[in-house]
Amino acid sequence: MILFDPYLVNIIEGAWLTLVVAFGSLLIAIALGLAGALGKLSRFRALRIVATLYSSVVRGVPDLVLMLLVFYGGQLAINQLLSLSGSNASVDIDPLSAGIATIGFIYGAYLTETFRGAILAIPPGQAEAARAFGMSSARVVISIITPQMIRFALPGFTNIWLVLIKATALVSIIGLTDMMYRAKQASGATHAAFVYFLAAGAVYLLITTVSLWILGALMRRFSRGVRQASA
């Protein structure tokens, strides 16, 4: 039966590695996105400049170019610096680390704008009123700002997450045996490219569908008690 085709099973097994890359990249992207958003909203001009350059430059360079720069150019630059310092050591960046770091770095720039917009959407008077009632700054952030920021950020975050999942296919070009890499191997061995790339596409569609359901549930959870504007 086609469901027990060893190539198809191999592609499905590659989905685990795709998810590892996706979630690892997401954690980096969230951290960089929050740092970038706070930097752009900082009262310090230097931080605003650095955060603006990060979000603007990274979003303007193709993902494929950045992936190749990190994997090939990154380790070359590090090894040259080590050689200039007189060290005989060398660094070999593995495809998994390069893929996770690069995708996280790229989508951190997009989340910077998402988080920045979400923070700006919160009326500043709410935090001021909370402090007037004696709430500490930490309590204001946890109880007032964060829940609302999540609600405002979720629509944009959802779109970025879906694009990030699809972007994980780029790691196949640097030798990581994810779904796309295995699909290419299967199509090359059997000359049935349509079948195996369609299978990989179906798995990506399944992942994004489940993601939409989970993130939609989160959106409803954080929107409780919020009156929706009538059309």
DRENMAR-116141 format. One record per atom (N, C-alpha, C, CB): residue in three letters; x, y, z. Coordinates in pm, whole numbers, padded with zeros to 5 digits, always signed. Glycine has a CB too. Example, Ala and Ser with C-alpha at 12.3 -4.5 7.8 and 13.67 -1.06 7.14 Angstrom:
<rs>
ALA+01319-00569+00780;ALA+01230-00450+00780;ALA+01320-00330+00780;ALA+01131-00447+00905;SER+01285-00225+00708;SER+01367-00106+00714;SER+01290+00003+00787;SER+01408-00060+00572;
</rs>
This chain:
<rs>
MET+00085-00120+00000;MET+00000+00000+00000;MET+00088+00124+00000;MET-00096+00001+00123;ILE+00036+00231-00065;ILE+00115+00352-00077;ILE+00145+00417+00057;ILE+00045+00451-00166;LEU+00053+00398+00156;LEU+00074+00458+00287;LEU+00197+00401+00357;LEU-00048+00438+00374;PHE+00234+00277+00316;PHE+00348+00212+00378;PHE+00472+00218+00287;PHE+00315+00066+00412;ASP+00467+00306+00191;ASP+00583+00332+00106;ASP+00697+00381+00197;ASP+00549+00438-00007;PRO+00813+00317+00193;PRO+00922+00356+00283;PRO+00966+00501+00264;PRO+01041+00266+00263;TYR+00954+00552+00142;TYR+00991+00692+00119;TYR+00893+00787+00187;TYR+00997+00722-00032;LEU+00764+00751+00181;LEU+00664+00834+00248;LEU+00683+00831+00399;LEU+00523+00788+00211;VAL+00711+00712+00452;VAL+00737+00700+00596;VAL+00858+00784+00635;VAL+00759+00553+00636;ASN+00960+00782+00551;ASN+01081+00860+00577;ASN+01051+01010+00579;ASN+01187+00829+00472;ILE+00965+01054+00486;ILE+00927+01195+00482;ILE+00850+01235+00607;ILE+00843+01224+00356;ILE+00759+01150+00650;ILE+00680+01178+00771;ILE+00771+01182+00894;ILE+00568+01071+00790;GLU+00870+01094+00898;GLU+00965+01097+01009;GLU+01044+01227+01010;GLU+01061+00976+01001;GLY+01069+01282+00891;GLY+01139+01409+00881;GLY+01060+01526+00937;GLY+01174+01437+00739;ALA+00928+01505+00956;ALA+00844+01611+01012;ALA+00888+01646+01154;ALA+00696+01569+01011;TRP+00941+01547+01227;TRP+00987+01575+01363;TRP+01101+01675+01362;TRP+01032+01446+01432;LEU+01196+01659+01271;LEU+01307+01752+01261;LEU+01259+01890+01217;LEU+01413+01698+01164;THR+01161+01893+01128;THR+01102+02020+01085;THR+01042+02094+01203;THR+00995+01997+00977;LEU+00972+02021+01292;LEU+00912+02083+01410;LEU+01018+02130+01508;LEU+00816+01984+01478;VAL+01126+02055+01521;VAL+01236+02097+01610;VAL+01293+02230+01561;VAL+01349+01989+01615;VAL+01316+02240+01431;VAL+01368+02365+01374;VAL+01268+02478+01393;VAL+01399+02347+01224;ALA+01139+02450+01370;ALA+01037+02554+01381;ALA+01025+02608+01523;ALA+00902+02500+01335;PHE+01016+02519+01621;PHE+00998+02565+01760;PHE+01126+02626+01816;PHE+00953+02448+01849;GLY+01241+02571+01778;GLY+01366+02631+01821;GLY+01382+02771+01765;GLY+01484+02544+01779;SER+01348+02787+01638;SER+01356+02919+01575;SER+01256+03015+01638;SER+01331+02908+01424;LEU+01137+02965+01673;LEU+01035+03050+01732;LEU+01080+03108+01866;LEU+00905+02972+01750;LEU+01145+03026+01947;LEU+01193+03075+02076;LEU+01293+03189+02058;LEU+01257+02960+02157;ILE+01385+03171+01964;ILE+01483+03277+01936;ILE+01412+03401+01881;ILE+01590+03228+01835;ALA+01316+03380+01791;ALA+01245+03492+01730;ALA+01166+03571+01834;ALA+01151+03442+01620;ILE+01103+03503+01928;ILE+01026+03572+02032;ILE+01120+03657+02118;ILE+00948+03470+02120;ALA+01234+03598+02158;ALA+01329+03672+02242;ALA+01382+03796+02168;ALA+01447+03580+02284;LEU+01421+03777+02042;LEU+01474+03889+01964;LEU+01363+03990+01933;LEU+01538+03839+01833;GLY+01242+03940+01909;GLY+01131+04030+01881;GLY+01097+04119+01999;GLY+01010+03951+01840;LEU+01094+04061+02119;LEU+01068+04141+02238;LEU+01180+04242+02262;LEU+01051+04050+02361;ALA+01305+04196+02247;ALA+01418+04287+02265;ALA+01415+04400+02161;ALA+01551+04210+02255;GLY+01383+04365+02037;GLY+01376+04465+01933;GLY+01264+04566+01955;GLY+01358+04399+01800;ALA+01147+04516+01998;ALA+01035+04605+02024;ALA+01066+04701+02138;ALA+00909+04525+02057;LEU+01123+04649+02245;LEU+01159+04736+02358;LEU+01268+04835+02318;LEU+01206+04651+02478;GLY+01359+04790+02230;GLY+01463+04879+02182;GLY+01407+04994+02099;GLY+01564+04801+02099;LYS+01310+04962+02013;LYS+01251+05067+01930;LYS+01167+05164+02011;LYS+01167+05005+01820;LEU+01118+05118+02126;LEU+01037+05205+02212;LEU+01119+05269+02323;LEU+00922+05125+02272;SER+01249+05238+02326;SER+01335+05290+02432;SER+01354+05441+02420;SER+01470+05220+02429;ARG+01382+05504+02533;ARG+01411+05647+02531;ARG+01557+05673+02492;ARG+01382+05709+02668;PHE+01635+05565+02483;PHE+01776+05579+02445;PHE+01789+05570+02293;PHE+01863+05469+02513;ARG+01847+05672+02235;ARG+01856+05681+02088;ARG+01938+05568+02029;ARG+01917+05815+02048;ALA+02046+05528+02095;ALA+02133+05421+02042;ALA+02055+05290+02030;ALA+02256+05401+02133;LEU+01974+05260+02130;LEU+01894+05137+02124;LEU+01791+05144+02013;LEU+01824+05111+02258;ARG+01732+05260+01995;ARG+01632+05275+01888;ARG+01697+05256+01751;ARG+01565+05414+01896;ILE+01818+05308+01735;ILE+01888+05295+01607;ILE+01921+05149+01578;ILE+02016+05380+01606;VAL+01977+05079+01678;VAL+02015+04939+01660;VAL+01893+04853+01628;VAL+02086+04885+01787;ALA+01783+04872+01702;ALA+01662+04794+01680;ALA+01601+04824+01543;ALA+01560+04821+01790;THR+01604+04950+01503;THR+01549+04987+01372;THR+01631+04928+01259;THR+01543+05139+01358;LEU+01763+04933+01272;LEU+01850+04873+01171;LEU+01826+04723+01160;LEU+01997+04901+01202;TYR+01814+04658+01275;TYR+01790+04513+01277;TYR+01662+04477+01203;TYR+01783+04462+01421;SER+01552+04541+01240;SER+01424+04506+01179;SER+01418+04545+01031;SER+01310+04572+01255;SER+01480+04656+00995;SER+01473+04703+00857;SER+01564+04622+00764;SER+01511+04850+00851;VAL+01689+04601+00806;VAL+01784+04531+00720;VAL+01746+04385+00702;VAL+01925+04541+00778;VAL+01715+04317+00811;VAL+01685+04173+00803;VAL+01561+04148+00718;VAL+01666+04114+00943;ARG+01459+04232+00732;ARG+01338+04214+00653;ARG+01359+04246+00506;ARG+01227+04299+00708;GLY+01468+04315+00475;GLY+01495+04351+00336;GLY+01587+04255+00263;GLY+01554+04485+00331;VAL+01642+04156+00333;VAL+01734+04060+00271;VAL+01662+03925+00259;VAL+01866+04046+00355;PRO+01669+03858+00145;PRO+01603+03728+00127;PRO+01649+03625+00231;PRO+01630+03675-00013;ASP+01556+03542+00275;ASP+01586+03440+00374;ASP+01698+03347+00327;ASP+01461+03360+00407;LEU+01695+03311+00200;LEU+01795+03218+00145;LEU+01935+03277+00155;LEU+01762+03184+00000;VAL+01948+03406+00126;VAL+02078+03471+00134;VAL+02132+03468+00276;VAL+02069+03616+00084;LEU+02048+03499+00372;LEU+02090+03497+00513;LEU+02127+03356+00558;LEU+01979+03553+00602;MET+02051+03257+00512;MET+02081+03119+00548;MET+02221+03079+00500;MET+01976+03024+00490;LEU+02253+03113+00376;LEU+02383+03078+00320;LEU+02495+03160+00385;LEU+02384+03100+00169;LEU+02465+03286+00418;LEU+02565+03370+00483;LEU+02604+03314+00619;LEU+02513+03512+00499;VAL+02504+03270+00697;VAL+02533+03217+00831;VAL+02606+03084+00821;VAL+02403+03201+00912;PHE+02557+02995+00736;PHE+02613+02860+00732;PHE+02753+02857+00672;PHE+02521+02767+00653;TYR+02771+02927+00561;TYR+02902+02925+00495;TYR+02989+03044+00537;TYR+02884+02925+00344;GLY+02934+03163+00528;GLY+03012+03281+00561;GLY+03041+03295+00709;GLY+02941+03403+00514;GLY+02945+03252+00793;GLY+02963+03266+00937;GLY+03081+03187+00990;GLY+02839+03224+01009;GLN+03086+03059+00956;GLN+03195+02978+01008;GLN+03328+03016+00944;GLN+03166+02830+00985;LEU+03326+03063+00819;LEU+03449+03109+00755;LEU+03504+03232+00827;LEU+03424+03141+00606;ALA+03414+03327+00861;ALA+03456+03448+00930;ALA+03511+03417+01068;ALA+03339+03546+00941;ILE+03444+03327+01140;ILE+03489+03290+01275;ILE+03626+03223+01269;ILE+03387+03197+01343;ASN+03643+03132+01174;ASN+03772+03062+01163;ASN+03885+03156+01122;ASN+03760+02948+01062;GLN+03854+03256+01040;GLN+03957+03353+01004;GLN+03997+03439+01123;GLN+03908+03442+00890;LEU+03898+03476+01203;LEU+03928+03553+01324;LEU+04013+03472+01421;LEU+03798+03599+01393;LEU+03982+03343+01435;LEU+04061+03256+01522;LEU+04203+03243+01470;LEU+03996+03117+01534;SER+04216+03233+01337;SER+04349+03221+01277;SER+04431+03349+01298;SER+04338+03189+01127;LEU+04365+03464+01284;LEU+04435+03591+01304;LEU+04478+03610+01449;LEU+04346+03707+01261;SER+04402+03550+01541;SER+04436+03562+01683;SER+04547+03465+01724;SER+04312+03539+01769;GLY+04590+03381+01630;GLY+04696+03286+01658;GLY+04649+03152+01707;GLY+04788+03343+01756;SER+04519+03129+01707;SER+04464+03002+01756;SER+04458+02901+01641;SER+04323+03023+01817;ASN+04483+02775+01676;ASN+04472+02667+01578;ASN+04335+02603+01578;ASN+04578+02562+01605;ALA+04247+02651+01664;ALA+04112+02594+01674;ALA+04029+02634+01552;ALA+04042+02641+01804;SER+03927+02556+01525;SER+03836+02588+01415;SER+03693+02559+01459;SER+03872+02507+01287;VAL+03601+02628+01399;VAL+03460+02613+01432;VAL+03387+02555+01312;VAL+03398+02748+01475;ASP+03306+02454+01338;ASP+03226+02392+01232;ASP+03079+02404+01273;ASP+03267+02242+01208;ILE+03005+02493+01208;ILE+02865+02515+01242;ILE+02781+02403+01180;ILE+02815+02655+01193;ASP+02709+02329+01263;ASP+02628+02220+01211;ASP+02499+02276+01150;ASP+02595+02117+01322;PRO+02439+02204+01054;PRO+02320+02255+00984;PRO+02203+02285+01077;PRO+02277+02156+00879;LEU+02183+02204+01181;LEU+02069+02225+01270;LEU+02083+02358+01343;LEU+02058+02111+01371;SER+02200+02382+01400;SER+02222+02508+01472;SER+02212+02628+01377;SER+02359+02507+01541;ALA+02272+02615+01260;ALA+02267+02725+01163;ALA+02125+02754+01119;ALA+02354+02694+01042;GLY+02048+02648+01095;GLY+01910+02666+01050;GLY+01824+02732+01156;GLY+01850+02533+01012;ILE+01832+02683+01280;ILE+01752+02739+01389;ILE+01791+02885+01415;ILE+01769+02656+01516;ALA+01921+02911+01423;ALA+01969+03047+01452;ALA+01928+03145+01342;ALA+02122+03048+01469;THR+01943+03103+01216;THR+01913+03194+01106;THR+01765+03225+01096;THR+01962+03136+00975;ILE+01682+03122+01101;ILE+01537+03145+01091;ILE+01487+03225+01211;ILE+01461+03010+01081;GLY+01539+03194+01331;GLY+01501+03272+01448;GLY+01543+03417+01434;GLY+01562+03213+01572;PHE+01663+03440+01382;PHE+01713+03576+01362;PHE+01628+03652+01262;PHE+01859+03573+01315;ILE+01588+03586+01155;ILE+01507+03651+01052;ILE+01370+03689+01107;ILE+01491+03558+00929;TYR+01302+03594+01169;TYR+01164+03621+01210;TYR+01156+03698+01341;TYR+01089+03490+01224;GLY+01268+03712+01410;GLY+01273+03804+01522;GLY+01252+03947+01474;GLY+01405+03792+01596;ALA+01300+03978+01353;ALA+01281+04112+01297;ALA+01134+04139+01268;ALA+01363+04128+01168;TYR+01063+04038+01220;TYR+00921+04056+01193;TYR+00842+04067+01324;TYR+00867+03940+01108;LEU+00878+03986+01423;LEU+00809+03993+01551;LEU+00839+04123+01624;LEU+00847+03875+01639;THR+00953+04185+01594;THR+00982+04316+01652;THR+00870+04414+01622;THR+01117+04370+01600;GLU+00828+04419+01497;GLU+00722+04511+01458;GLU+00588+04467+01514;GLU+00714+04520+01306;THR+00564+04336+01521;THR+00438+04286+01577;THR+00426+04323+01724;THR+00428+04134+01560;PHE+00530+04297+01802;PHE+00526+04328+01945;PHE+00524+04478+01969;PHE+00646+04265+02016;ARG+00596+04552+01889;ARG+00597+04697+01905;ARG+00456+04754+01883;ARG+00697+04762+01805;GLY+00389+04708+01777;GLY+00253+04754+01751;GLY+00157+04715+01861;GLY+00204+04700+01620;ALA+00176+04594+01917;ALA+00088+04547+02024;ALA+00105+04631+02151;ALA+00116+04399+02055;ILE+00229+04665+02182;ILE+00254+04748+02301;ILE+00195+04887+02283;ILE+00406+04757+02329;LEU+00211+04944+02163;LEU+00159+05078+02138;LEU+00006+05080+02137;LEU+00212+05130+02005;ALA-00056+04965+02111;ALA-00203+04959+02108;ALA-00266+04965+02247;ALA-00248+04833+02037;ILE-00185+04943+02351;ILE-00236+04946+02488;ILE-00244+05092+02535;ILE-00145+04862+02585;PRO-00361+05139+02576;PRO-00372+05278+02624;PRO-00279+05302+02742;PRO-00519+05310+02664;PRO-00190+05400+02735;PRO-00093+05424+02844;PRO-00160+05461+02976;PRO+00003+05535+02804;GLY-00283+05511+02968;GLY-00352+05549+03090;GLY-00381+05431+03183;GLY-00481+05617+03056;GLN-00388+05311+03127;GLN-00416+05194+03211;GLN-00300+05167+03307;GLN-00443+05071+03123;ALA-00177+05173+03254;ALA-00061+05151+03340;ALA-00048+05263+03443;ALA+00067+05141+03256;GLU-00077+05385+03400;GLU-00068+05498+03493;GLU-00170+05484+03605;GLU-00090+05630+03418;ALA-00292+05440+03570;ALA-00396+05423+03672;ALA-00359+05311+03769;ALA-00532+05392+03605;ALA-00300+05203+03716;ALA-00260+05092+03802;ALA-00153+05135+03902;ALA-00208+04974+03718;ARG-00057+05215+03855;ARG+00047+05263+03946;ARG-00011+05359+04049;ARG+00160+05333+03868;ALA-00111+05435+04009;ALA-00175+05527+04103;ALA-00246+05452+04215;ALA-00275+05617+04029;PHE-00290+05330+04186;PHE-00355+05248+04288;PHE-00254+05169+04370;PHE-00453+05153+04224;GLY-00125+05191+04346;GLY-00021+05129+04427;GLY+00037+05002+04372;GLY-00074+05102+04559;MET+00006+04964+04249;MET+00062+04843+04191;MET+00207+04868+04154;MET-00019+04797+04067;SER+00291+04766+04177;SER+00433+04778+04140;SER+00448+04770+03989;SER+00517+04668+04209;SER+00565+04813+03940;SER+00591+04809+03796;SER+00585+04666+03743;SER+00727+04871+03764;ALA+00639+04572+03821;ALA+00637+04432+03778;ALA+00494+04381+03769;ALA+00719+04344+03875;ARG+00411+04416+03866;ARG+00271+04373+03866;ARG+00194+04437+03750;ARG+00204+04407+03999;VAL+00226+04561+03718;VAL+00162+04627+03605;VAL+00194+04554+03475;VAL+00206+04775+03596;VAL+00322+04517+03460;VAL+00363+04445+03338;VAL+00294+04310+03328;VAL+00516+04427+03335;ILE+00289+04237+03440;ILE+00234+04101+03438;ILE+00082+04102+03424;ILE+00273+04027+03566;SER+00015+04189+03498;SER-00131+04184+03505;SER-00201+04276+03406;SER-00174+04220+03642;ILE-00138+04384+03366;ILE-00204+04482+03280;ILE-00153+04480+03137;ILE-00187+04621+03337;ILE-00021+04489+03122;ILE+00038+04505+02988;ILE+00045+04373+02912;ILE+00177+04565+02999;THR+00100+04269+02976;THR+00125+04143+02904;THR-00001+04078+02847;THR+00192+04045+02996;PRO-00110+04062+02925;PRO-00230+03999+02866;PRO-00284+04075+02745;PRO-00338+03988+02970;GLN-00282+04209+02753;GLN-00333+04287+02640;GLN-00237+04283+02522;GLN-00358+04431+02683;MET-00107+04283+02552;MET-00009+04275+02444;MET-00025+04144+02368;MET+00133+04289+02499;ILE-00047+04036+02441;ILE-00066+03906+02376;ILE-00188+03909+02284;ILE-00082+03793+02481;ARG-00297+03967+02333;ARG-00419+03974+02252;ARG-00397+04054+02125;ARG-00534+04035+02333;PHE-00330+04168+02137;PHE-00307+04251+02019;PHE-00204+04189+01924;PHE-00260+04389+02062;ALA-00111+04112+01980;ALA-00003+04056+01898;ALA-00042+03926+01828;ALA+00119+04031+01983;LEU-00140+03854+01882;LEU-00171+03720+01831;LEU-00204+03714+01682;LEU-00285+03664+01908;PRO-00284+03805+01626;PRO-00310+03795+01481;PRO-00183+03803+01397;PRO-00405+03905+01438;GLY-00097+03900+01426;GLY+00029+03911+01353;GLY+00122+03796+01383;GLY+00097+04041+01385;PHE+00125+03754+01509;PHE+00209+03641+01550;PHE+00168+03515+01475;PHE+00200+03618+01703;THR+00037+03494+01459;THR-00012+03376+01388;THR+00039+03374+01244;THR-00165+03372+01390;ASN+00029+03487+01176;ASN+00076+03493+01037;ASN+00226+03465+01028;ASN+00046+03630+00976;ILE+00303+03523+01119;ILE+00448+03504+01117;ILE+00483+03359+01146;ILE+00517+03597+01218;TRP+00414+03296+01240;TRP+00439+03155+01272;TRP+00412+03066+01152;TRP+00352+03112+01391;LEU+00304+03092+01080;LEU+00273+03010+00963;LEU+00381+03026+00855;LEU+00135+03048+00906;VAL+00429+03148+00835;VAL+00535+03170+00736;VAL+00666+03105+00784;VAL+00556+03322+00711;LEU+00692+03115+00914;LEU+00815+03054+00970;LEU+00817+02904+00948;LEU+00826+03086+01120;ILE+00701+02839+00969;ILE+00695+02694+00948;ILE+00735+02659+00804;ILE+00553+02639+00978;LYS+00681+02734+00709;LYS+00714+02706+00569;LYS+00859+02739+00537;LYS+00621+02786+00476;ALA+00913+02839+00608;ALA+01053+02878+00584;ALA+01151+02772+00631;ALA+01083+03010+00655;THR+01107+02680+00717;THR+01198+02574+00762;THR+01245+02487+00646;THR+01130+02486+00868;ALA+01172+02491+00535;ALA+01214+02413+00418;ALA+01350+02457+00367;ALA+01110+02424+00307;LEU+01391+02580+00402;LEU+01520+02630+00356;LEU+01637+02550+00412;LEU+01536+02775+00394;VAL+01618+02487+00528;VAL+01730+02416+00589;VAL+01774+02297+00505;VAL+01694+02369+00729;SER+01690+02254+00412;SER+01728+02140+00327;SER+01846+02175+00237;SER+01609+02095+00242;ILE+01863+02304+00206;ILE+01973+02342+00114;ILE+02108+02338+00183;ILE+01948+02481+00058;ILE+02110+02334+00318;ILE+02239+02325+00387;ILE+02263+02184+00442;ILE+02245+02428+00501;GLY+02183+02088+00393;GLY+02210+01948+00423;GLY+02136+01890+00541;GLY+02352+01932+00447;LEU+02043+01964+00601;LEU+01967+01909+00714;LEU+01858+01819+00659;LEU+01907+02023+00802;THR+01845+01700+00715;THR+01754+01600+00659;THR+01611+01619+00709;THR+01802+01459+00693;ASP+01553+01733+00677;ASP+01414+01759+00713;ASP+01322+01697+00608;ASP+01389+01912+00727;MET+01194+01734+00611;MET+01099+01676+00517;MET+01135+01706+00372;MET+00961+01727+00545;MET+01173+01830+00343;MET+01201+01866+00206;MET+01325+01794+00153;MET+01220+02016+00194;TYR+01425+01780+00237;TYR+01546+01708+00198;TYR+01511+01563+00163;TYR+01653+01713+00311;ARG+01429+01500+00247;ARG+01391+01361+00225;ARG+01299+01349+00103;ARG+01322+01302+00350;ALA+01213+01449+00082;ALA+01127+01446-00036;ALA+01210+01455-00163;ALA+01024+01561-00030;LYS+01314+01539-00162;LYS+01402+01550-00279;LYS+01476+01419-00303;LYS+01502+01665-00260;GLN+01520+01355-00195;GLN+01588+01226-00211;GLN+01494+01122-00271;GLN+01642+01176-00076;ALA+01370+01119-00220;ALA+01272+01021-00269;ALA+01237+01047-00415;ALA+01144+01026-00184;SER+01220+01174-00452;SER+01186+01204-00591;SER+01302+01172-00685;SER+01146+01352-00606;GLY+01425+01192-00636;GLY+01541+01159-00719;GLY+01556+01009-00738;GLY+01666+01216-00658;ALA+01522+00932-00636;ALA+01538+00787-00644;ALA+01427+00720-00725;ALA+01542+00727-00505;THR+01307+00778-00723;THR+01192+00713-00786;THR+01141+00786-00910;THR+01081+00700-00686;HIS+01188+00910-00931;HIS+01140+00995-01040;HIS+00989+01020-01029;HIS+01172+00931-01177;ALA+00940+01020-00905;ALA+00798+01050-00879;ALA+00792+01175-00791;ALA+00725+00928-00809;ALA+00845+01282-00844;ALA+00857+01405-00766;ALA+00721+01455-00718;ALA+00925+01513-00848;PHE+00620+01446-00804;PHE+00488+01499-00768;PHE+00435+01432-00642;PHE+00389+01481-00884;VAL+00448+01301-00634;VAL+00393+01226-00520;VAL+00460+01267-00390;VAL+00410+01075-00542;TYR+00591+01273-00389;TYR+00662+01295-00263;TYR+00662+01442-00220;TYR+00805+01245-00275;PHE+00668+01533-00317;PHE+00656+01674-00279;PHE+00513+01707-00235;PHE+00697+01766-00396;LEU+00416+01638-00295;LEU+00277+01655-00251;LEU+00260+01603-00109;LEU+00181+01582-00347;ALA+00327+01493-00077;ALA+00320+01439+00058;ALA+00380+01536+00159;ALA+00391+01305+00065;ALA+00495+01594+00123;ALA+00557+01692+00212;ALA+00466+01813+00230;ALA+00695+01736+00157;GLY+00405+01859+00121;GLY+00313+01971+00130;GLY+00193+01941+00218;GLY+00266+02010-00008;ALA+00145+01817+00213;ALA+00031+01778+00296;ALA+00067+01782+00444;ALA-00018+01638+00257;VAL+00190+01742+00477;VAL+00232+01745+00617;VAL+00244+01890+00665;VAL+00366+01670+00636;TYR+00302+01977+00581;TYR+00308+02119+00616;TYR+00167+02175+00638;TYR+00381+02200+00506;LEU+00074+02137+00551;LEU-00064+02185+00564;LEU-00127+02136+00695;LEU-00149+02138+00444;LEU-00097+02013+00732;LEU-00149+01959+00858;LEU-00095+02038+00977;LEU-00113+01809+00873;ILE+00035+02066+00974;ILE+00097+02143+01084;ILE+00036+02282+01094;ILE+00249+02154+01063;THR+00019+02350+00980;THR-00037+02485+00984;THR-00183+02484+01025;THR-00022+02551+00849;THR-00258+02381+00987;THR-00399+02372+01026;THR-00412+02355+01177;THR-00467+02255+00954;VAL-00332+02266+01234;VAL-00335+02247+01380;VAL-00291+02375+01451;VAL-00243+02129+01421;SER-00190+02443+01394;SER-00142+02569+01452;SER-00253+02673+01454;SER-00021+02621+01374;LEU-00328+02683+01344;LEU-00438+02780+01337;LEU-00544+02750+01441;LEU-00500+02779+01197;TRP-00572+02624+01463;TRP-00674+02586+01562;TRP-00627+02625+01703;TRP-00703+02434+01554;ILE-00501+02595+01734;ILE-00449+02625+01868;ILE-00441+02776+01890;ILE-00309+02561+01887;LEU-00387+02848+01794;LEU-00373+02993+01809;LEU-00509+03062+01807;LEU-00285+03049+01698;GLY-00604+03005+01734;GLY-00740+03059+01736;GLY-00803+03044+01874;GLY-00827+02990+01630;ALA-00778+02928+01938;ALA-00828+02907+02074;ALA-00763+03005+02172;ALA-00801+02762+02119;LEU-00634+03031+02154;LEU-00567+03129+02239;LEU-00625+03269+02219;LEU-00417+03130+02211;MET-00654+03303+02094;MET-00711+03433+02065;MET-00846+03449+02134;MET-00726+03454+01914;ARG-00928+03346+02129;ARG-01057+03352+02197;ARG-01040+03362+02348;ARG-01143+03229+02162;ARG-00939+03295+02400;ARG-00914+03298+02544;ARG-00874+03439+02589;ARG-00803+03198+02582;PHE-00787+03504+02517;PHE-00740+03636+02556;PHE-00837+03748+02515;PHE-00604+03662+02495;SER-00940+03712+02437;SER-01039+03813+02396;SER-01165+03807+02481;SER-01076+03795+02249;ARG-01168+03723+02582;ARG-01286+03715+02667;ARG-01313+03849+02734;ARG-01269+03606+02773;GLY-01437+03888+02732;GLY-01474+04013+02796;GLY-01451+04136+02711;GLY-01400+04027+02921;VAL-01398+04116+02588;VAL-01373+04229+02499;VAL-01489+04241+02402;VAL-01239+04211+02423;ARG-01546+04357+02397;ARG-01659+04380+02308;ARG-01610+04398+02166;ARG-01742+04503+02353;GLN-01661+04318+02073;GLN-01620+04329+01935;GLN-01700+04438+01866;GLN-01637+04194+01862;ALA-01632+04516+01783;ALA-01700+04623+01710;ALA-01793+04562+01606;ALA-01599+04718+01643;SER-01913+04616+01595;SER-02009+04565+01498;SER-01972+04612+01358;SER-02152+04610+01534;ALA-02004+04531+01258;ALA-01969+04565+01120;ALA-02058+04678+01069;ALA-01981+04442+01029;
</rs>
